[in-house]
Amino acid sequence: MSQECFFISDLHLDESRPYVTEAFAEFLDARRDASALYILGDLFEFWIGDDDDTHIATHVTELLRDYRQSGPDIFIMHGNRDFLLGERFASHIGAQLLPDPSLVEVDGQTLLLMHGDSLCTEDTEYQAFRALARDENWQASILAQSLEARRELAQNLRNTSRDAGSRKAADIMDVTDKEVISVMQSSHCETLIHGHTHRPACHENEAGTRWVLGDWDESGWYMQASNGQLELVKFDIKQ
């Protein structure tokens, strides 16, 4: 098995975009000799609970289960769209849920992994929702509802998110440099990898290096850790 590790986020898998799911299947199939795959949030456009019986939920679950059985470890982190992913899902695919943030040792390097939404501190409206969505009692109340009710709630949250995003300045929805530096320094880690903002790039700051993963649509993005080096890779997705 190769010692290569891969990092992805923000695929936003949804039945309305089957070409992205197909690209994900091809991505997995081409990397069965990897050491590990890290999914840093928003694998799904939304996740209503581990009892979701939609085709997309079942299909992606089986894709990941098959991938794990071929060898690579899978680590998955909650995003702002799939914060209801639970231990049942992780157990079924043989993955480990990662807290946000997490420090991991990969290929001789210490990496700080995050989804990235907690870094957008100027978006106070979103941060209030994030605190609510991570509350165990609130999650339990949502999961106690029927699948139909949860699907309706998920659609309402998506609509609300789109409306809110259209009213906010772009820089408000990006990370706050001060928060990035604070988190990196407090973790004593000089390399941060995150997603969420859909602004793939590599940034240098006084605390170290920040890598931003891209979202998947017309293009896909992943990071590769190999031989002590990190590389951000873009590839085309056929529609």
Secondary structure, 3 states (H helix, E strand, C coil): CCCCEEEECCCCECCCCHHHHHHHHHHHHCCCCCCEEEEECCCECCCCCCCCCCHHHHHHHHHHHHHHHCCCEEEEECCCCCCCCCHHHHHHHCCEEECCCEEEEECCEEEEECCCHHHCCCCHHHHHHHHHHCCHHHHHHHHCCCHHHHHHHHHHHHHHHHHHHHHCCCCCCCCCHHHHHHHHHHHCCCEEEECCCCCCEEEEECCEEEEECCCCCCEEEEEEEECCEEEEEEEECCC
